[in-house]
Amino acid sequence: MNSQAEVQMTGFRGESQEKDLLDCGYRIALHKAEVELSTGNGFRFTFSMPEDGFAELDLLARSESDWAAADRESAFVRLYLNDVYNQDVILYYGSSLGVYTRLLGYLKEGDYEVYVEFRELESAPLVSRAWIDGVELRCVADTSARSLVYRHTPLLYGRNLSHPYENRFTDTPLVLFYSVAEEEERTIIEYQMMFSHEDEGTPAPLLMSKWGRTTDIEWMYRVELDAEGHVLNAVFQGPHHITTPFQGKYALGGHPVLQSATTNGNFTDHITSGYRFMLTPSFQWKPEEEPREAVMNRFPFAYQVTGWEMERQQELEMPSLASSIALASQRSYVFIQTSKYPVPSSDGERALPSRPGFNRREEDACVDIQLRLHGSEQWYSSCHHDLRLGDFRAAYEGAESHFSTTIKLSGEPALDDIAEIRAVLLEGGADRMKVAGLYAFMLNENYLPQQSGIRTNRVLELTRDTPAAILWAAADEAESGAHAENYQTGKDEHV
């Protein structure tokens, strides 16, 4: 592997570096450049691991691709470590500079060389070039408190059901995040992958009402550790959402190996694919505090990428009609994040869930979030008034207390058009339900969350006798002199 652009990078030792909300160790190498990647023209650089640990790479890259355009979706880049195949990077963010963070694996102290190669055959047919604007490497030391999460991060082989490299143009991995639970003397780490969409499963229009997104977020791998960090049990989400014992191999210094196996984001430990990724565990999700979709607010490019995929793959309704279930531009939706909790009956027949942030399914109930616009008496429903399509229900039925949904409106309305937002208890499940908090926002012209949003900490209790109550009203804010609060994407503020 010869490169026309070889760069010796100067290492930094001991410099503290924070990446997003995680302390990702310390920077060991940094280089800024503008290097063209094309057939026969790659990029080579070296770095040194000052101690044993995990090497994390930020690749600042762009390409002549366009995720919204067929045959131009992405550029395909391959990474080699010391001339050995490490993994691949799909550049889906087009000509805009994107930061693609990858875990190179567990490495011993010493010197290493990375070679970045453009892969013409695997790239979109109309894409022949990409550019590297810089790289940064960090060391997460073996002794770091974060090393346990990094150690069990899965290596994921790409999907190859209809095409040998189909994640190059559909359902591509975007963000890997995790949650941690402590139970007695055990630690349970669960890894979740966000894909840009799911080609099958819940129909795309219902994804917006049921989950508040068209990305696909799936739990991937769960490992249970004893007090010394030894693996007691490891499982993954197999086809048909079946929890399956992990019996696969380990690679790149001890990482469990899985593969995208289905068109709705399930996995297998039987590897048949020829390309792979290892995304860094970039965000710790706390289910007792926030919905899974909080990760999209931390990494707002996900709204853009999934929106571009919908433009390319779906026939979007234009103009948007609130009365229709058809998928429209995501700028026509109000995005909602809130939470719901069953209230135990006075006779004590129903106990509260044992795990914070989760509902036991027999005690769960569906809640519809509705809004009314100024000058209208019509209520627009997040689940289209409990719409059912075959086996699919538009209302959220998941186990988590914190959840997300959307409300479709006609055209491209503004938050200022909203007069009231209310919660409505739907049929089935618990007879009493608490609904707590609200964050509502829309996407701007760049399909990113607007900085201004509607937020409230109000708590309601819904019953069969009183199934609806106002969660937020513009009139209340006007009377108190309050205004819609500003929400800066990336800050640690959630419903």
N, C-alpha and C positions, 0 to 999 in steps of 0.2 A: 504494500500500500504506500504509494508515493504521493506526496502532496506538493502542490506548487505554492502553498502558503504554510510555512512552518514558523511557529512562534515559541520562543522560550519565555515562560512566564515566571515572574518574580513571586516567591512565596511570602506570605505574611503569617507570622506566628503570634498567637495569643490575642489577636484583635477580636473583641466581642462583636457579634453580628446578630441582629434580630431579623427574622424573615416572617412577614405576616404576623400571626399571633404566637408563633412558636419560636423558642430559642433554639436555633438550628446549629448550635456549636459555634465555632470560630472560623473566620475566613483563612484559607491557606493559599489561595491563588486568585488573581484578578487580572483580566486583560481586556482592554477595549480595542476594537479593530473593526474594519469593514472588509470582510473577506467574502468573495463570491464563491458559492458552491455550485458546481455544474459537473457534467461528465468529465472525469479526469482531473478535476480541480477540487481538492478537499482542504481540510484544515487540521493542523496538528499542533498540539501543545502538551507541555509536561507540567507535573505538579508533584509535590512531596507530601506524604502523610507523616506528620510529626509523631504520631502515635497510632496504635491500633484503633480502628473505629470504622465509621461509615462515611463514605465520600458522597457528598451531595453536590450536584451540578446544576447551576443556572445557565441555560443556553439562551442568549438574547438573539433572536432570529426573526427573519421575515422572508417572504418569497413572493413570486409572481402568481400566487394562487388566489382563489376566491371560493370560500366554503359555500356560498350561495349559488355558484354557477357549475353546472354539469361539466365534467371533463377538466375542470380547473380547481377542484376542491382543495387539494393540498400538495405539499412537497413532502417527500419521504426521505428521511435522513437516517443513516446508520452510524452507531457509535462502536468503536473498537477500543478496548483497553489493553495496552501492551500487545497489540496486533491480534487480540482474541475478540471475537464478536461478543459485545456486551448487551446491546438493546437498540431499539429504534425510536425515533421521534417523528411524529406526524405534525408538520407545520400547518395548522388549520386557520391561523389568524391573518392570513393574507399578507398584504404589503405593509400592514401596520406591525410595529415591533411588538413581539410577544416574548414573554419570559417562560420558557419551558423548563420546569424543574424536574430533575430525574435523580434517582438514587442509583449510584454505580455499584453498590454492594458493600459488603464488609471487607476491608482491606487491612493488611498488616502495615506497620511502619515501613516507609521506603519511598522510592521514586517510581512514578508512573507516567505513562504517555497515553493520551487520548487522540484518536483520529476520527474526524467527522467526515463522513462520505455521503455525497448526494447519490441517490438511487433513482436513475431515470426510469427504469422499467416499472418500479413500484409506485412512482409518483403519478399524479394525474396526467393524462395524455398531453394536455396543453401546457404543462408546467415543466420548464427545463432549467430553472435557476432558483437559487435561494441565497441569502446573505447572513453571515454571522457578524453581529455588531459588538459582541463581547461575550465573555464567559466569566463565571465566578464559581469557585469551589470552596466548600466548607467541610470541616471535619467534625463529626459528631462522635466524640470519644467514647470508648468502651465504658469509661467510668461515669459518663454523663447520665443524668436522671432520665433523659430522653432515649437512651440507647435501647431500653426494653421495647419501646414502641417501634423503633427502627429495625430491631433485630428480627421481628416477626412480620415485617411488611412483605406482602406477597409480590412475587414476580408474575406478571400476567401476560400470557400469550394471546395474540389477537385472534379475532373471529375469522373463520374461513369457510363459512357455510355456502355462500353463493359466489365467492371470489377469494382467491388465496390471500388477498390483503384488503378485505372489505372495510376494515376500520379506517382505511385511507379515505373513504368517502361517506361512511355512514356509522352512526352509533359509536363514535370514537371516544376513548377515555379522556376525561377532562380533569378531574380532581379526585384524589384519594384522601379520605379523612377517617377518623376513628373515634371510638368512645371507650372509656375505661370504667369498669365496675369493680368494687372491692366487696367480696363476700367472704366473711370469716377470715381465713388465712389464705385466700385465693385472690388472684387478680385475673380478670377477664378482659381481654382486649378484642374489640370487634372492629373490623375494617370495612368501610363502605366505599364503593366506587360510583362516581357520577359519570354517566355516559351522555353524549350530546342528544340522544333520543333512544327510543326503542322501536324497532321496525314492526314488531308484533306485540301482542298483549293488549293492554287497555287502549281502545281507539283514541287517536290523537285529540279529537275534540273533548273527550271526557277526561283526558289527562289534566287539562286546565282546571276543570271543576273539582276533580277528585283529589288531585295532588298539588294544584297551583303551579304547574310547570309542564314543559314538554321534554325536559331532561329526564333521564332514567336514573334513579338512585337506588342501588341495591346493596344489601349487606353481602359481603364477599367471603370473608374468612374470620373465624372466631377461635381464639386460643385461650385456654385456661391454664394458668401458671400457679405453682405453689409458692411459698414464701421465699424460696431460694431461686425462683425464676425458672424452674424446670417445668416442661410441658406435661400437664396432666391429661389434656384432651384438646383435640383440634378438629374443627368441622368447617364445612363450607356450604354455600347455598347451591345445591345441585339443580338440574332441570326440574321443572314443575314446582320450584320453590321448596324442594325437599332438603332438609338439613341432613348432610351427608358426612360421614367420617372421612377425614383427610388421610389418604394413603399414598399420596404422590411423592415426588422427588423434591430435593432442595438444590438451590443453585446460587451462584454469585455470593458465596460466603455463608450459606445457610438459610436462604430465604425460601419459603414454601412456594411451589410452582403450581399455578392454575392457568386455565384458559377460558376465554369467553366461549360459551358453548351453545347459547340459544339466542334467538332474535329478540328476546325480552330480558336480557341481562343476567342470565344465570350462568353457572360455571361448571367446570369439570376438572379433575386432576389427571385425566388421560389426555396427553398432549399430541396434537396432530398438526399444529400450525408451525409456520416457519418464521414468525416475527413476534417480537415481544416488547413489553414496556415495564418499567418499575418506577411508578410515580412515588413521590415522597409523601409521607403521612403529614399533610400540610395543615390540618385543622382538627382540634379536639372538639367534637360535638358533645354537648351536655343535654341529653334528652329531657331532663327534669327542668330545664330552663328555656329551651328554644326548639323550634321545629327543625327537621333536617335541612329544610330549604334555607336556613340561616347561612349555610355554606355558600349558597349562590350570592348572598349579599357580601360575603367576604371576598368572593372571586366573581365579580359582576360580569366579567367577559363571558361567563356561562350563559347569561341571558342572550347575548349577542349570537354566540355560536349556535345555540339551539334554535334561535329565531331564523338564522340564515339557513339552517338545515330544513326548517319548515317551509321556507320560501322555495327551496329547490325541490322538495319531495312532496309537498302537499298542495292541493288546489285551495288557496286561501279565499275566503269570502270577501269580496270587495264590492261595495262598502260593507262594513260590519253591521249586522242586524242583531240587536239584543234578543229578539224573539227566536233566533235560530241557534241550534246547537253547533252549527258548522264552525270549523276552526277559522279564525280571522287573524289579521295582524295582531301581534301581542301588544301593540300600543292601544288596542281597543279594550283592554282588560284592566280592571282594578285588582291588584295583587293584595291578598289578605293573609296575615299571619295572626293566629290567636290560639286559645287553648280551651279545653273542655274537660271536666271531671265529673264522674257520677257521684251523686250525694247519697250516702247510705240512708236507708229508711229508718224511721224511729224505732222499729221493732228489732233492729240489728240484724236482719236477715242477710243483708249485703254488707260485706266488709270493704274497707278501702283497699286499693291495690297495694301489694307488698313492695313493689319496686317503684321508686319515685319516677314520675314522668310517663308512666305507662298505665293503661286501663286493662283490666281483665275483660276479655271480649264479651262474656255473658253480662257484664255490667255496663258495657259501652252503649252509647247511643249516638245517632247522627245528628249533627247540628247544621242547619242552613244559615249562612250569612247573607243578608239581603241589604240592599241600599235603595234609597229614594232620592231622586234629583229635585233640585229647587223647581217649584212651579208645577210639580207633578205629584199625583197620588199613587202612581204605580211603583210597586216594589220589584226590583230586579234580583234574581236569585242566583246564588253561587252554584247550586246543583240543578238549576232549571226546574225548581219546584219538585225535587225528588224524582227526576227523570230516570227511567230504567231503559236500557238498550240490551235486550237479550239477557245474558248473565251479568251484565255490568250495571252498576248503580253509580250515578253521577256524584252522589254524596260521599264524603270521606268516611271510610270504615276501618281505618288502620288502628293499631293498638296504642300509638303514642298519644299522649294528652295534648301536646303542642302540635299543631297542624297548619297547613297552608291550603288556600284555595284561591280562586279568582272569580270575579263577576264580570261577565261580558256586557258591554254597552254598545250602542250604535255609534259608528264613526270613530273619532279619536277625541273623546271627552277629556276634561280636566278635573282634577280633584276639587277645584272650587265649585264644580257643578253639583257636588254631593250635598244633600241636605241632612240625611240621617242614615245611620247604619244600625241594623238590628240583628239579633240572633233569634233563631226559631228552632224549637225542639221538634225533630221529626219522629215519625212512628217507629216503634220497635226499641228494644233496649231499656235503659234505665228510665224511670218515671220522673226523676229529678236530676237535673244536670246544672253544674256551675260552669259558666263561661267567663273567662278572665282575660282581660287585656286585649289590645288590638293594635296592629300596625298595618296601615293601608298605604299603598304607593302605586305609581304608574311608571312606565318607561318613557324616557325622553326620545328626541329625534334620532339619537344614536343607539336606541334600544338598550340603554343602561338605566338602572333605577334612579328616578329623580331624587334630588337631595331633599326636597320638601315632601313630607308625608303626614298622614293622620295617625296620631298615637293617643291611646288612652289606657289607663290602668283600671278602668271600671270593671267591677265584678257583678255578674248577674246570676240569679238562680231561676232556672226554667222548670216548670212542672207541667203535668198534663192539663191542669186547670188554667195555668198561665203559661202557654208555650212560647210566647214571644215577648221580647223586651228590647228597649233601645240601648245599644252599646255606645253610640257616639252620636252627637247632634251638633250641627254647625251653629244652631241658635244658642246652645249652651256656651259655646266658646265665645260667641259674639257678646253675650251678656256679661261674661266674666272678663272680657278683654283679652282672652287668650287667642292664639292663632295656631294654625297647624305647625307642629314642631319640625325643626330641621333634623334630618337624619343623614349623617355622613356615612356613606358606605365604608365598611371596614372598622368602624368603632364598635366597641364591645357594649352595645345597647340593643337589647332584644326584648320582645314581649315575653 
